[in-house]
Amino acid sequence: MSRNPESLYTRVRQEVGVRADRLWEVSLALHREPETAYEEHRAARLLAGELEREGFAVERGVAGLPTAFVARTGSAAGARGGPVVALLMEYDALPRLGHACGHNLIASAGLGAALAVRAALGGIEGTLLAVGTPAEERGGGKVALVGAGVFREVDAALMFHPGVHDWVWAPLTASAQLRVGFHGRAAHPTGSPTEGIDALGALIQLFNTLGVLDRRLPPGSHVQGIVTDGGRATNIVPAYAEGLFGLRGGTTSALEALVEELRSCARGVASATRTRVEVSDVGGRYEHFRDNEVLSALFAAHLDRAGIPLSEPTAGVYLGSSDIGNVSTRVPAIHPWVAVMGPDGSDHTPEFAEAAAGPRARQVMTAAAEALACTAVDVLLRPEVSERAWAGLRAKAAAGR
């Protein structure tokens, strides 16, 4: 079989094309039966089964996560040498909103790309992985997969994300969730007011303090909190109060500094109010996304052939956080943003969930599958691509970007 890149790109697109109807069926099946973080049992079975039927060796329950899997074809990593490419699939949905982030499209595009590359290349020179990554919206499946070494031998981690912009990469912040609990002393607020130590008052004071802090935070950093336990009755001074705080930083180091600021504020409030405070992490922390410009440029060029041009993100705009950040700081990775509705819309809304099953979504899914597959071909067959991608990652790491 010819290894001419142009002929392989054509073959890849043909392979996606013959599977387009089935890929859309898979996408709609996920959309009809949304499953939230760590509960994506039907989705994982469906996707792993599709890969298995086309010759992939599938390992389920990876990293101790029942809904994570790794499908492999080609040589075992390191056995024959050659690059290792991972195509990433997300498939968790949002509570009450379903696929309002379009993860059904991420899953079907990654699936289509994996199947097309295997069919087009036959005996793959290197290793192709299709990685099922649960719980992006809450908990961070990729954080666990990174910790389990799934990406240790990977040279390129490829995925796309549907959205309301056509951007070559996604400005994603680092994030963490912290639980803050204040312990006071219960008392009757009228009968023995001096005996009480108001834990809820301390928590409210922390919110006020963080409001002052928020005004001087750098771009991309902020704190958002909610009260998760504010007491049980109005005639009892609350002995315990608890808040959950979401923290974001433009970089991972900025996030770490913000976490320490919150801890310092909590300790100060506890000292001032004679309460005792506990601060603990909830779930894994997401690192900021480190775009690989070499791979992103290749993806953008391939997507442009489908009539979808990508541009650079708007300066100073951040799109949120994702556990792809934890992958991108370790191996070359991409996370382009491709619109399935106009810029006046927003993801995480009922309208976006509807758009994720619409005609524009099908067009984007097919085009993204083709572009991901062609980018994977570039990495697998052109050694200089992987070399330049790694050089770019190392340069950004050295600069702290």
C-alpha positions as CSV (number, residue, x, y, z in Angstrom):
1,M,0.0,0.0,0.0
2,S,1.3,3.5,-0.9
3,R,2.5,5.6,2.0
4,N,2.2,8.8,0.1
5,P,0.5,11.2,2.6
6,E,-1.9,12.7,0.1
7,S,-3.2,9.3,-1.0
8,L,-3.5,8.3,2.7
9,Y,-5.5,11.4,3.6
10,T,-7.9,10.5,0.7
11,R,-8.2,7.0,2.0
12,V,-8.8,8.2,5.6
13,R,-11.6,10.4,4.4
14,Q,-13.1,7.6,2.5
15,E,-13.0,5.4,5.5
16,V,-14.7,8.0,7.6
17,G,-17.2,8.5,4.9
18,V,-18.3,4.9,4.7
19,R,-18.8,4.9,8.5
20,A,-20.4,8.3,8.7
21,D,-24.0,7.0,9.2
22,R,-22.9,4.5,11.9
23,L,-20.8,7.2,13.7
24,W,-23.9,9.5,13.7
25,E,-26.0,6.6,15.1
26,V,-23.5,6.2,17.9
27,S,-23.5,9.9,18.6
28,L,-27.3,10.0,18.8
29,A,-27.4,6.9,21.0
30,L,-25.1,8.6,23.5
31,H,-27.2,11.8,23.2
32,R,-30.5,10.0,23.8
33,E,-29.2,8.2,27.0
34,P,-26.9,10.6,28.7
35,E,-24.8,9.3,31.6
36,T,-23.0,11.5,34.2
37,A,-19.5,11.2,35.5
38,Y,-18.3,7.7,36.4
39,E,-21.8,6.3,35.4
40,E,-21.1,6.0,31.7
41,H,-21.6,2.2,31.5
42,R,-23.7,2.1,28.3
43,A,-21.5,4.6,26.5
44,A,-18.3,2.7,27.4
45,R,-19.8,-0.6,26.3
46,L,-21.0,0.9,23.0
47,L,-17.7,2.6,22.1
48,A,-15.4,-0.3,23.2
49,G,-17.6,-2.8,21.3
50,E,-17.4,-0.8,18.1
51,L,-13.6,-0.8,18.4
52,E,-13.4,-4.4,19.3
53,R,-15.5,-5.4,16.3
54,E,-13.0,-3.7,13.9
55,G,-9.9,-5.5,15.4
56,F,-8.8,-3.4,18.3
57,A,-7.7,-5.1,21.5
58,V,-9.7,-3.5,24.3
59,E,-8.7,-3.3,27.9
60,R,-11.6,-2.2,30.1
61,G,-11.7,-0.8,33.6
62,V,-8.4,1.0,33.1
63,A,-6.9,3.0,36.1
64,G,-9.5,1.4,38.4
65,L,-12.3,3.3,36.6
66,P,-15.1,0.9,35.4
67,T,-16.1,3.2,32.5
68,A,-12.5,3.9,31.2
69,F,-10.9,1.8,28.5
70,V,-7.9,1.6,26.2
71,A,-8.2,0.1,22.7
72,R,-4.9,-0.7,20.9
73,T,-3.8,-1.7,17.5
74,G,-0.3,-1.9,16.0
75,S,2.8,-2.8,17.9
76,A,2.9,-2.9,21.6
77,A,4.3,0.4,22.9
78,G,8.1,0.3,22.6
79,A,8.1,-3.2,21.1
80,R,8.9,-2.3,17.5
81,G,9.6,1.4,18.0
82,G,7.6,4.0,16.1
83,P,5.3,6.7,17.4
84,V,2.3,6.2,19.7
85,V,-0.8,8.2,18.9
86,A,-3.8,8.4,21.3
87,L,-7.2,9.4,20.1
88,L,-9.2,10.6,23.1
89,M,-13.0,10.1,23.6
90,E,-15.1,11.8,26.2
91,Y,-18.7,10.7,26.8
92,D,-20.0,11.9,30.2
93,A,-23.0,14.2,30.3
94,L,-24.1,17.0,32.6
95,P,-26.7,16.5,35.3
96,R,-30.2,17.5,34.1
97,L,-28.7,19.0,30.9
98,G,-27.6,15.9,29.1
99,H,-25.0,16.4,26.4
100,A,-25.0,20.2,26.7
101,C,-21.2,20.1,26.2
102,G,-21.3,17.9,23.1
103,H,-19.3,15.0,24.5
104,N,-21.4,12.7,22.3
105,L,-19.6,14.3,19.3
106,I,-16.2,14.0,20.9
107,A,-16.8,10.3,21.4
108,S,-18.1,9.6,17.9
109,A,-15.4,11.7,16.2
110,G,-12.6,10.0,18.1
111,L,-14.1,6.6,17.3
112,G,-14.4,7.4,13.6
113,A,-10.8,8.7,13.5
114,A,-9.5,5.5,15.2
115,L,-11.4,3.2,12.9
116,A,-10.4,5.1,9.8
117,V,-6.7,5.2,10.6
118,R,-6.6,1.5,11.3
119,A,-8.4,0.7,8.1
120,A,-6.3,3.1,6.0
121,L,-2.9,2.1,7.3
122,G,-3.4,-1.6,7.8
123,G,-0.2,-2.7,9.5
124,I,0.4,0.4,11.5
125,E,4.0,1.5,12.0
126,G,3.8,2.4,15.6
127,T,0.9,2.2,17.9
128,L,-2.6,3.6,17.7
129,L,-4.6,4.0,21.0
130,A,-8.3,4.9,21.3
131,V,-8.7,6.0,24.9
132,G,-12.1,6.2,26.6
133,T,-11.9,9.0,29.2
134,P,-14.8,9.3,31.6
135,A,-15.8,12.0,34.0
136,E,-14.4,15.1,32.3
137,E,-17.2,17.3,33.7
138,R,-16.7,16.2,37.3
139,G,-13.8,14.3,38.9
140,G,-11.3,14.1,36.1
141,G,-11.0,10.6,34.4
142,K,-7.9,11.8,32.6
143,V,-6.2,12.7,35.9
144,A,-6.5,9.1,36.9
145,L,-5.4,7.8,33.5
146,V,-2.3,10.0,33.7
147,G,-1.6,8.7,37.2
148,A,-1.9,5.1,35.9
149,G,0.7,5.7,33.2
150,V,-1.7,5.4,30.2
151,F,0.0,8.3,28.4
152,R,3.6,7.4,29.4
153,E,4.6,6.2,25.9
154,V,2.3,8.5,23.9
155,D,3.7,11.0,21.4
156,A,0.5,12.7,20.5
157,A,-2.9,13.0,22.3
158,L,-5.6,14.1,19.9
159,M,-9.2,15.2,20.5
160,F,-11.6,18.0,19.5
161,H,-14.3,19.8,21.4
162,P,-17.6,21.2,20.0
163,G,-18.4,24.8,21.0
164,V,-19.5,28.2,19.8
165,H,-16.2,29.3,18.3
166,D,-13.9,27.9,15.6
167,W,-10.6,28.2,17.4
168,V,-7.4,26.2,16.7
169,W,-6.9,25.7,20.4
170,A,-8.8,26.2,23.6
171,P,-7.6,28.6,26.3
172,L,-8.4,26.4,29.3
173,T,-7.5,27.3,32.9
174,A,-6.2,25.2,35.7
175,S,-8.9,24.4,38.3
176,A,-9.5,22.9,41.7
177,Q,-12.4,22.4,44.1
178,L,-11.9,22.9,47.8
179,R,-14.3,22.1,50.7
180,V,-14.0,24.5,53.6
181,G,-15.7,23.5,56.9
182,F,-15.9,25.7,60.0
183,H,-16.5,24.2,63.4
184,G,-18.1,26.4,66.1
185,R,-20.3,25.7,69.1
186,A,-24.1,25.4,69.2
187,A,-26.1,27.5,71.6
188,H,-29.5,29.2,71.8
189,P,-29.2,32.6,70.1
190,T,-31.4,34.3,72.7
191,G,-31.1,32.2,75.9
192,S,-27.3,31.8,75.9
193,P,-26.0,33.9,73.0
194,T,-22.5,34.3,74.5
195,E,-22.0,30.6,74.6
196,G,-22.3,30.1,70.9
197,I,-19.6,30.2,68.3
198,D,-21.2,30.9,64.9
199,A,-19.7,28.6,62.2
200,L,-22.0,30.0,59.6
201,G,-21.0,33.6,60.5
202,A,-17.4,32.5,59.9
203,L,-18.2,31.0,56.5
204,I,-20.0,34.2,55.5
205,Q,-17.0,36.2,56.5
206,L,-14.8,34.0,54.3
207,F,-17.1,34.8,51.4
208,N,-16.7,38.5,52.1
209,T,-12.9,38.2,52.4
210,L,-12.7,36.3,49.1
211,G,-14.8,39.0,47.4
212,V,-12.1,41.5,48.3
213,L,-9.4,39.1,47.1
214,D,-11.2,38.5,43.8
215,R,-10.7,42.1,42.7
216,R,-7.0,41.8,42.6
217,L,-6.6,38.4,41.0
218,P,-4.7,38.1,37.6
219,P,-6.6,37.4,34.4
220,G,-7.9,33.8,34.2
221,S,-8.1,33.5,38.0
222,H,-11.3,33.6,40.0
223,V,-13.1,32.0,43.0
224,Q,-16.7,30.9,43.0
225,G,-18.3,29.4,46.1
226,I,-21.6,27.9,47.3
227,V,-22.9,27.1,50.8
228,T,-23.4,23.4,51.1
229,D,-24.2,23.3,54.9
230,G,-25.5,26.4,56.7
231,G,-27.0,24.9,59.8
232,R,-30.2,23.2,60.7
233,A,-32.6,25.7,62.4
234,T,-32.8,29.4,63.0
235,N,-33.0,29.0,66.8
236,I,-29.7,27.3,67.0
237,V,-26.3,28.9,66.5
238,P,-24.7,26.7,63.8
239,A,-22.0,24.5,65.2
240,Y,-20.9,23.6,61.7
241,A,-21.0,25.3,58.3
242,E,-19.4,24.3,55.0
243,G,-18.8,25.8,51.6
244,L,-17.6,24.4,48.3
245,F,-15.3,26.6,46.3
246,G,-14.2,26.4,42.7
247,L,-10.9,28.0,42.0
248,R,-9.4,28.7,38.6
249,G,-6.0,30.0,37.5
250,G,-4.7,31.0,34.1
251,T,-1.8,28.7,34.7
252,T,-1.2,25.8,37.1
253,S,1.2,27.9,39.2
254,A,-1.4,30.7,39.4
255,L,-3.9,28.1,40.7
256,E,-1.5,26.9,43.3
257,A,-1.0,30.4,44.5
258,L,-4.7,31.0,44.7
259,V,-5.3,27.8,46.7
260,E,-2.8,29.0,49.2
261,E,-4.5,32.4,49.3
262,L,-7.8,30.7,50.1
263,R,-6.2,28.6,52.8
264,S,-4.7,31.7,54.4
265,C,-8.0,33.5,54.3
266,A,-9.8,30.6,55.9
267,R,-7.2,30.4,58.7
268,G,-7.4,34.1,59.3
269,V,-11.2,34.0,59.5
270,A,-11.1,31.0,61.9
271,S,-8.7,32.9,64.1
272,A,-10.8,36.0,64.2
273,T,-14.1,34.1,64.9
274,R,-12.7,31.5,67.3
275,T,-13.8,28.7,65.0
276,R,-11.8,25.7,63.8
277,V,-11.4,25.3,60.0
278,E,-10.7,22.4,57.8
279,V,-9.8,22.8,54.1
280,S,-9.7,19.8,51.8
281,D,-9.5,19.1,48.0
282,V,-12.5,17.6,46.3
283,G,-11.4,15.4,43.3
284,G,-8.3,15.8,41.2
285,R,-6.9,19.2,40.2
286,Y,-7.0,20.1,36.5
287,E,-3.8,21.7,35.1
288,H,-4.0,24.4,32.5
289,F,-4.0,23.4,28.8
290,R,-0.7,23.6,27.0
291,D,-1.4,23.7,23.3
292,N,1.0,21.9,20.9
293,E,1.2,24.3,18.0
294,V,2.8,21.8,15.7
295,L,-0.1,19.3,16.0
296,S,-2.8,22.0,16.2
297,A,-1.6,23.6,12.9
298,L,-1.8,20.2,11.2
299,F,-5.3,19.6,12.5
300,A,-6.4,23.1,11.4
301,A,-5.0,22.5,7.9
302,H,-6.9,19.2,7.6
303,L,-10.1,20.7,8.9
304,D,-9.8,23.6,6.5
305,R,-10.2,21.1,3.6
306,A,-13.7,20.3,4.9
307,G,-14.5,24.0,4.7
308,I,-14.1,24.8,8.4
309,P,-11.3,27.4,8.9
310,L,-10.0,27.9,12.4
311,S,-8.6,31.0,13.9
312,E,-6.6,31.9,17.1
313,P,-8.7,32.4,20.2
314,T,-9.8,35.9,21.2
315,A,-7.1,37.3,23.5
316,G,-8.1,37.3,27.2
317,V,-11.0,34.9,26.8
318,Y,-11.0,31.7,28.8
319,L,-13.3,28.8,28.1
320,G,-13.2,26.9,31.4
321,S,-11.1,24.0,32.5
322,S,-10.6,20.4,31.4
323,D,-8.6,17.4,32.5
324,I,-7.0,17.4,29.0
325,G,-4.7,19.9,30.7
326,N,-3.1,17.2,32.8
327,V,-2.4,15.3,29.6
328,S,-1.1,18.3,27.7
329,T,1.6,19.1,30.3
330,R,3.1,15.7,29.8
331,V,2.7,14.8,26.1
332,P,2.0,16.8,23.0
333,A,-1.8,17.4,22.8
334,I,-4.4,19.3,20.9
335,H,-7.9,20.5,21.9
336,P,-9.4,22.6,19.1
337,W,-12.8,24.2,19.4
338,V,-15.2,23.7,16.5
339,A,-18.6,25.5,16.5
340,V,-21.9,23.6,16.4
341,M,-23.9,26.8,17.1
342,G,-23.2,30.6,16.7
343,P,-21.0,32.7,19.0
344,D,-24.1,34.2,20.6
345,G,-24.9,30.8,22.1
346,S,-23.3,29.0,25.1
347,D,-22.5,25.5,26.0
348,H,-23.9,24.0,29.2
349,T,-27.3,25.1,28.1
350,P,-30.4,23.2,26.9
351,E,-30.0,25.0,23.5
352,F,-26.5,23.6,23.1
353,A,-27.7,20.1,24.0
354,E,-30.2,20.4,21.2
355,A,-27.5,21.6,18.8
356,A,-25.3,18.6,19.7
357,A,-27.8,16.4,17.9
358,G,-28.5,18.7,14.9
359,P,-27.3,18.8,11.3
360,R,-24.5,21.2,12.0
361,A,-23.2,18.8,14.7
362,R,-23.2,15.9,12.2
363,Q,-21.1,18.0,9.7
364,V,-18.7,19.0,12.4
365,M,-18.4,15.4,13.8
366,T,-17.5,14.0,10.4
367,A,-15.1,16.8,9.6
368,A,-13.4,16.5,13.0
369,A,-13.1,12.7,12.6
370,E,-11.3,13.2,9.2
371,A,-9.0,15.9,10.5
372,L,-8.1,13.9,13.7
373,A,-7.4,10.8,11.5
374,C,-5.2,12.7,9.1
375,T,-3.3,14.3,12.0
376,A,-2.7,10.8,13.4
377,V,-1.4,9.7,10.0
378,D,1.0,12.6,10.1
379,V,2.4,11.6,13.5
380,L,2.6,7.9,12.6
381,L,4.3,8.3,9.2
382,R,6.4,11.4,9.5
383,P,9.0,11.1,12.2
384,E,9.8,14.9,12.1
385,V,6.3,15.7,13.2
386,S,6.7,13.9,16.5
387,E,10.2,15.4,17.0
388,R,8.9,19.0,16.4
389,A,5.9,18.4,18.6
390,W,8.1,17.2,21.5
391,A,10.4,20.2,21.0
392,G,7.5,22.6,21.2
393,L,6.2,21.0,24.4
394,R,9.6,21.2,26.1
395,A,10.0,24.8,25.1
396,K,6.7,25.8,26.6
397,A,7.5,23.8,29.8
398,A,10.8,25.5,30.1
399,A,9.1,28.9,29.7
400,G,6.5,28.0,32.3
401,R,3.7,28.5,29.7
